[in-house]
Amino acid sequence: MIRLEHRSHAKECIDDPQVDTGTLRQTYQQIKSINVYTLGYWPTMRAVAYFLKRYGSNRKIKILDIGCGDGEILRRIHDDGCTRSFSLELTGIDLNPDIISSAVTISPPDINFIHGDIFSDHGNADYDLIINSLTMHHLTNQEIVKLTQWMSDHARIGWFVSDLHRHMIAYYFIKCFNSLCRFNQLICHDAPLSVARSFRRQEWVDLLTQAGFNLDHIKISWYPNFRYGIRYEKSL
Ligand SMILES: C[S@@+](CC[C@H](N)C(=O)[O-])C[C@H]1O[C@@H](n2cnc3c(N)ncnc32)[C@H](O)[C@@H]1O
């Protein structure tokens, strides 16, 4: 039986730049299916709707999605009934050049995409809201501390992180789900590992404390699809 007391440091195959484009695109399609079946977009869509309702009525809101993959969340924000009525400027950044070119091809032209590493290629731009989903578990604890600080320096109203809860149920559920759906080998390797690399509530508290946040401005919510949503809202 897998032991999940601590975050795994094993590497996910999706982070290997040698993976061929065909396998990579298929993998992102399969991640999308998992997200759809497990309501993976729900925490982020709710958070975006929350911020827009509070701050979006009389000005354009600039949103950055870090680790945007093929841009699915940004397309949902672009098209969703609750968010469509706001004036939005949407930007996604991802480390992987193949997935960014796919995002450009399949997304409306008014969504901007940047190929780059958030730690080195995106120093000075400012946004209103910064989001990321399933990106944090790819990072080390040290990088997470740095990224949450960067997000708070570069987001005018706040940020929202959605990531997995490291739990036996989530781990074995995703293993069974992958075999039932006959997903590719990369997903069968990475999806349970993503759970093993992910977080428990106290770890978020520790990381955010280390990053210097006042926890009164942070809301950590657990969702029944074994995700945590971490919302930081600035007092304007
Ligand atoms: C599991 S995918 C998540 C895709 C999408 N956000 C979703 O929810 O389905 C994680 C993404 O984070 C990207 N990523 C990891 N580290 C990054 C970094 N330092 N800068 C930009 N993107 C990064 C990876 O390339 C990958 O596309």
The ligand as a Gaussian input file, in Angstrom:
#p B3LYP/6-31G(d) Opt

LIG

0 1
 C       -1.314000      19.211000     -14.798000
 S       -1.064000      20.569000     -15.847000
 C       -2.493000      21.539000     -15.449000
 C       -3.169000      22.116000     -16.663000
 C       -4.428000      22.901000     -16.362000
 N       -4.152000      24.052000     -15.517000
 C       -5.513000      22.042000     -15.750000
 O       -6.039000      22.400000     -14.678000
 O       -5.871000      21.027000     -16.352000
 C        0.222000      21.536000     -15.061000
 C        0.821000      22.542000     -16.024000
 O        1.711000      23.416000     -15.313000
 C        2.758000      23.767000     -16.206000
 N        3.890000      24.291000     -15.412000
 C        4.618000      23.638000     -14.473000
 N        5.595000      24.444000     -13.988000
 C        5.459000      25.658000     -14.622000
 C        6.185000      26.892000     -14.571000
 N        7.240000      27.036000     -13.766000
 N        5.780000      27.910000     -15.356000
 C        4.726000      27.761000     -16.195000
 N        4.012000      26.598000     -16.303000
 C        4.367000      25.557000     -15.533000
 C        3.069000      22.432000     -16.924000
 O        3.745000      22.633000     -18.145000
 C        1.642000      21.875000     -17.113000
 O        1.092000      22.231000     -18.373000

